[in-house]
Amino acid sequence: MLLATPALANEPPAKPADSSPKLAYGLMMKQGGKVLFSPCRDRSYVLVEDISNDGRVFKGLNMVGLDAGKRLYAELVGFVENGFLKASELNQARTEGRCQQPGEGDEAWRAGGNEPAWGVHQHAGRTVLKRPGKPDLSFPSAAFKRESDTVTHEFVRDNQRLQLRFDRGLCRDTMADTVFGWNAQVTLNGEALKGCAWQR
């Protein structure tokens, strides 16, 4: 026993738990009054605690059926502590109970809307606006500007001006039975398109 003491004294101190928020991808359900989260490709689970200022994480999850007993695919921003996923933000949740692939490479955001349909995604160093029946508009990607609860960026190329604005707040896409954590407004040459946005 005395021989072990010097060895312990030379060991580095235990690292503190990482409480910096990260994006967690997984399946969720409510069982016995507890909200459970199981990370994609993992059979373990943790309990979920909503630590958002206004309870928006559980509010958003309930918008797509968590309280009604539906199994959800969800992406939450948070950290794990003492067996709880402490969720501060909802990125997206849908009733389709399959894991989705996170963004690849340089993709940081996606956005989309209906009536008229449109989508913005990033791939291979490009930010692309897609609209049915119209040619895709592609711009060189750049870092978006983030200030508190707003993310913005403006692209200009060949007399085309694309402005993106994402504001934190629950955004419901009833056509896809999905709720997102950001409202999106995309303006192309003065024409505004509204929808939802999510981090990748």
Contacts in CASP RR format, 6 or more apart in sequence:
PFRMAT RR
TARGET T0000
AUTHOR 0000-0000-0000
METHOD contacts of the structure
MODEL  1
MLLATPALANEPPAKPADSSPKLAYGLMMKQGGKVLFSPCRDRSYVLVED
ISNDGRVFKGLNMVGLDAGKRLYAELVGFVENGFLKASELNQARTEGRCQ
QPGEGDEAWRAGGNEPAWGVHQHAGRTVLKRPGKPDLSFPSAAFKRESDT
VTHEFVRDNQRLQLRFDRGLCRDTMADTVFGWNAQVTLNGEALKGCAWQR
17 79 0 8 1.000
17 80 0 8 1.000
17 81 0 8 1.000
18 79 0 8 1.000
19 79 0 8 1.000
19 81 0 8 1.000
20 79 0 8 1.000
21 77 0 8 1.000
21 78 0 8 1.000
21 79 0 8 1.000
21 88 0 8 1.000
21 89 0 8 1.000
22 77 0 8 1.000
22 78 0 8 1.000
22 79 0 8 1.000
23 75 0 8 1.000
23 76 0 8 1.000
23 77 0 8 1.000
23 91 0 8 1.000
23 102 0 8 1.000
23 199 0 8 1.000
24 37 0 8 1.000
24 39 0 8 1.000
24 75 0 8 1.000
24 76 0 8 1.000
24 77 0 8 1.000
24 78 0 8 1.000
24 85 0 8 1.000
24 87 0 8 1.000
25 39 0 8 1.000
25 40 0 8 1.000
25 74 0 8 1.000
25 75 0 8 1.000
25 99 0 8 1.000
25 100 0 8 1.000
25 102 0 8 1.000
26 37 0 8 1.000
26 38 0 8 1.000
26 39 0 8 1.000
26 40 0 8 1.000
26 73 0 8 1.000
26 74 0 8 1.000
26 75 0 8 1.000
26 99 0 8 1.000
27 37 0 8 1.000
27 38 0 8 1.000
27 40 0 8 1.000
27 71 0 8 1.000
27 72 0 8 1.000
27 73 0 8 1.000
27 74 0 8 1.000
27 97 0 8 1.000
27 99 0 8 1.000
28 35 0 8 1.000
28 36 0 8 1.000
28 37 0 8 1.000
28 38 0 8 1.000
28 48 0 8 1.000
28 61 0 8 1.000
28 66 0 8 1.000
28 71 0 8 1.000
28 72 0 8 1.000
28 73 0 8 1.000
28 74 0 8 1.000
28 93 0 8 1.000
29 35 0 8 1.000
29 36 0 8 1.000
29 66 0 8 1.000
29 69 0 8 1.000
29 70 0 8 1.000
29 71 0 8 1.000
29 72 0 8 1.000
30 36 0 8 1.000
30 66 0 8 1.000
30 67 0 8 1.000
30 69 0 8 1.000
34 47 0 8 1.000
35 47 0 8 1.000
35 48 0 8 1.000
35 58 0 8 1.000
35 61 0 8 1.000
35 66 0 8 1.000
36 45 0 8 1.000
36 46 0 8 1.000
36 47 0 8 1.000
36 48 0 8 1.000
37 45 0 8 1.000
37 46 0 8 1.000
37 47 0 8 1.000
37 48 0 8 1.000
37 74 0 8 1.000
37 76 0 8 1.000
37 85 0 8 1.000
38 44 0 8 1.000
38 45 0 8 1.000
40 99 0 8 1.000
41 99 0 8 1.000
46 80 0 8 1.000
46 83 0 8 1.000
46 84 0 8 1.000
46 85 0 8 1.000
47 83 0 8 1.000
47 84 0 8 1.000
47 85 0 8 1.000
48 57 0 8 1.000
48 76 0 8 1.000
48 84 0 8 1.000
48 85 0 8 1.000
48 87 0 8 1.000
49 84 0 8 1.000
49 85 0 8 1.000
49 86 0 8 1.000
49 87 0 8 1.000
50 56 0 8 1.000
50 57 0 8 1.000
50 58 0 8 1.000
50 87 0 8 1.000
51 57 0 8 1.000
51 78 0 8 1.000
51 86 0 8 1.000
51 87 0 8 1.000
51 88 0 8 1.000
52 87 0 8 1.000
52 88 0 8 1.000
52 89 0 8 1.000
52 90 0 8 1.000
56 89 0 8 1.000
56 90 0 8 1.000
56 169 0 8 1.000
56 170 0 8 1.000
57 76 0 8 1.000
57 87 0 8 1.000
57 88 0 8 1.000
57 89 0 8 1.000
57 90 0 8 1.000
58 66 0 8 1.000
59 170 0 8 1.000
60 90 0 8 1.000
60 93 0 8 1.000
60 170 0 8 1.000
60 179 0 8 1.000
61 72 0 8 1.000
61 74 0 8 1.000
61 90 0 8 1.000
61 93 0 8 1.000
61 179 0 8 1.000
63 170 0 8 1.000
63 172 0 8 1.000
63 179 0 8 1.000
64 70 0 8 1.000
64 72 0 8 1.000
64 93 0 8 1.000
64 94 0 8 1.000
64 95 0 8 1.000
64 177 0 8 1.000
64 178 0 8 1.000
64 179 0 8 1.000
65 72 0 8 1.000
65 95 0 8 1.000
66 72 0 8 1.000
66 93 0 8 1.000
70 95 0 8 1.000
71 95 0 8 1.000
71 97 0 8 1.000
72 93 0 8 1.000
72 94 0 8 1.000
72 95 0 8 1.000
72 97 0 8 1.000
73 93 0 8 1.000
73 94 0 8 1.000
73 96 0 8 1.000
73 97 0 8 1.000
73 98 0 8 1.000
73 99 0 8 1.000
73 100 0 8 1.000
74 90 0 8 1.000
74 92 0 8 1.000
74 93 0 8 1.000
74 94 0 8 1.000
75 90 0 8 1.000
75 91 0 8 1.000
75 92 0 8 1.000
75 93 0 8 1.000
75 100 0 8 1.000
75 198 0 8 1.000
75 199 0 8 1.000
76 85 0 8 1.000
76 87 0 8 1.000
76 89 0 8 1.000
76 90 0 8 1.000
76 91 0 8 1.000
77 87 0 8 1.000
77 88 0 8 1.000
77 89 0 8 1.000
77 90 0 8 1.000
77 91 0 8 1.000
77 199 0 8 1.000
78 85 0 8 1.000
78 86 0 8 1.000
78 87 0 8 1.000
78 88 0 8 1.000
78 89 0 8 1.000
79 85 0 8 1.000
79 86 0 8 1.000
80 86 0 8 1.000
89 168 0 8 1.000
89 181 0 8 1.000
90 170 0 8 1.000
90 179 0 8 1.000
90 180 0 8 1.000
90 181 0 8 1.000
91 180 0 8 1.000
91 181 0 8 1.000
91 198 0 8 1.000
91 199 0 8 1.000
92 178 0 8 1.000
92 179 0 8 1.000
92 180 0 8 1.000
92 181 0 8 1.000
92 198 0 8 1.000
93 178 0 8 1.000
93 179 0 8 1.000
94 176 0 8 1.000
94 177 0 8 1.000
94 178 0 8 1.000
94 179 0 8 1.000
95 177 0 8 1.000
95 178 0 8 1.000
96 177 0 8 1.000
102 200 0 8 1.000
103 200 0 8 1.000
104 123 0 8 1.000
106 122 0 8 1.000
106 123 0 8 1.000
106 124 0 8 1.000
106 125 0 8 1.000
106 141 0 8 1.000
107 121 0 8 1.000
107 122 0 8 1.000
107 123 0 8 1.000
107 200 0 8 1.000
108 122 0 8 1.000
108 143 0 8 1.000
108 144 0 8 1.000
108 199 0 8 1.000
108 200 0 8 1.000
109 120 0 8 1.000
109 122 0 8 1.000
109 144 0 8 1.000
109 151 0 8 1.000
109 164 0 8 1.000
109 166 0 8 1.000
109 197 0 8 1.000
109 198 0 8 1.000
109 199 0 8 1.000
109 200 0 8 1.000
110 119 0 8 1.000
110 120 0 8 1.000
110 121 0 8 1.000
110 122 0 8 1.000
110 197 0 8 1.000
110 198 0 8 1.000
110 200 0 8 1.000
111 119 0 8 1.000
111 120 0 8 1.000
111 164 0 8 1.000
111 166 0 8 1.000
111 182 0 8 1.000
111 184 0 8 1.000
111 186 0 8 1.000
111 195 0 8 1.000
111 196 0 8 1.000
111 197 0 8 1.000
111 198 0 8 1.000
112 118 0 8 1.000
112 119 0 8 1.000
112 120 0 8 1.000
112 184 0 8 1.000
112 186 0 8 1.000
112 195 0 8 1.000
112 196 0 8 1.000
112 197 0 8 1.000
113 119 0 8 1.000
113 173 0 8 1.000
113 184 0 8 1.000
113 193 0 8 1.000
113 194 0 8 1.000
113 195 0 8 1.000
113 196 0 8 1.000
114 173 0 8 1.000
114 175 0 8 1.000
114 195 0 8 1.000
116 131 0 8 1.000
116 132 0 8 1.000
116 193 0 8 1.000
117 131 0 8 1.000
117 132 0 8 1.000
118 129 0 8 1.000
118 130 0 8 1.000
118 131 0 8 1.000
118 186 0 8 1.000
118 193 0 8 1.000
119 129 0 8 1.000
119 130 0 8 1.000
119 131 0 8 1.000
119 186 0 8 1.000
120 127 0 8 1.000
120 128 0 8 1.000
120 129 0 8 1.000
120 130 0 8 1.000
120 164 0 8 1.000
120 184 0 8 1.000
120 186 0 8 1.000
121 127 0 8 1.000
121 128 0 8 1.000
121 130 0 8 1.000
122 128 0 8 1.000
122 141 0 8 1.000
122 200 0 8 1.000
125 140 0 8 1.000
125 141 0 8 1.000
126 138 0 8 1.000
126 139 0 8 1.000
126 140 0 8 1.000
126 141 0 8 1.000
127 138 0 8 1.000
127 139 0 8 1.000
127 140 0 8 1.000
127 141 0 8 1.000
127 142 0 8 1.000
127 153 0 8 1.000
127 155 0 8 1.000
127 162 0 8 1.000
128 136 0 8 1.000
128 137 0 8 1.000
128 138 0 8 1.000
128 139 0 8 1.000
129 136 0 8 1.000
129 137 0 8 1.000
129 138 0 8 1.000
129 162 0 8 1.000
129 186 0 8 1.000
129 188 0 8 1.000
130 136 0 8 1.000
137 160 0 8 1.000
137 162 0 8 1.000
137 188 0 8 1.000
139 155 0 8 1.000
139 157 0 8 1.000
139 160 0 8 1.000
139 162 0 8 1.000
140 155 0 8 1.000
140 157 0 8 1.000
142 153 0 8 1.000
142 155 0 8 1.000
143 153 0 8 1.000
144 151 0 8 1.000
144 152 0 8 1.000
144 153 0 8 1.000
144 164 0 8 1.000
145 151 0 8 1.000
145 152 0 8 1.000
145 153 0 8 1.000
149 167 0 8 1.000
149 168 0 8 1.000
149 169 0 8 1.000
150 165 0 8 1.000
150 166 0 8 1.000
150 167 0 8 1.000
150 168 0 8 1.000
151 164 0 8 1.000
151 165 0 8 1.000
151 166 0 8 1.000
151 182 0 8 1.000
151 197 0 8 1.000
152 163 0 8 1.000
152 164 0 8 1.000
152 165 0 8 1.000
152 166 0 8 1.000
153 163 0 8 1.000
153 164 0 8 1.000
154 161 0 8 1.000
154 162 0 8 1.000
154 163 0 8 1.000
154 164 0 8 1.000
155 161 0 8 1.000
155 162 0 8 1.000
155 163 0 8 1.000
155 164 0 8 1.000
156 162 0 8 1.000
160 188 0 8 1.000
160 189 0 8 1.000
161 187 0 8 1.000
161 188 0 8 1.000
161 189 0 8 1.000
161 190 0 8 1.000
162 186 0 8 1.000
162 187 0 8 1.000
162 188 0 8 1.000
163 186 0 8 1.000
163 187 0 8 1.000
163 188 0 8 1.000
164 184 0 8 1.000
164 185 0 8 1.000
164 186 0 8 1.000
165 184 0 8 1.000
165 185 0 8 1.000
165 186 0 8 1.000
165 187 0 8 1.000
166 182 0 8 1.000
166 183 0 8 1.000
166 184 0 8 1.000
166 185 0 8 1.000
166 197 0 8 1.000
167 182 0 8 1.000
167 183 0 8 1.000
167 185 0 8 1.000
168 181 0 8 1.000
168 182 0 8 1.000
168 183 0 8 1.000
169 181 0 8 1.000
169 182 0 8 1.000
169 183 0 8 1.000
170 179 0 8 1.000
170 180 0 8 1.000
170 181 0 8 1.000
171 179 0 8 1.000
171 180 0 8 1.000
171 181 0 8 1.000
171 182 0 8 1.000
171 183 0 8 1.000
171 184 0 8 1.000
171 195 0 8 1.000
171 196 0 8 1.000
171 197 0 8 1.000
172 178 0 8 1.000
172 179 0 8 1.000
172 180 0 8 1.000
172 196 0 8 1.000
173 179 0 8 1.000
173 180 0 8 1.000
173 195 0 8 1.000
173 196 0 8 1.000
178 196 0 8 1.000
180 196 0 8 1.000
180 197 0 8 1.000
180 198 0 8 1.000
181 196 0 8 1.000
181 197 0 8 1.000
181 198 0 8 1.000
182 196 0 8 1.000
182 197 0 8 1.000
182 198 0 8 1.000
182 199 0 8 1.000
183 194 0 8 1.000
183 195 0 8 1.000
183 196 0 8 1.000
183 197 0 8 1.000
184 194 0 8 1.000
184 195 0 8 1.000
184 196 0 8 1.000
184 197 0 8 1.000
185 192 0 8 1.000
185 193 0 8 1.000
185 194 0 8 1.000
185 195 0 8 1.000
186 192 0 8 1.000
186 193 0 8 1.000
186 194 0 8 1.000
186 195 0 8 1.000
187 193 0 8 1.000
END
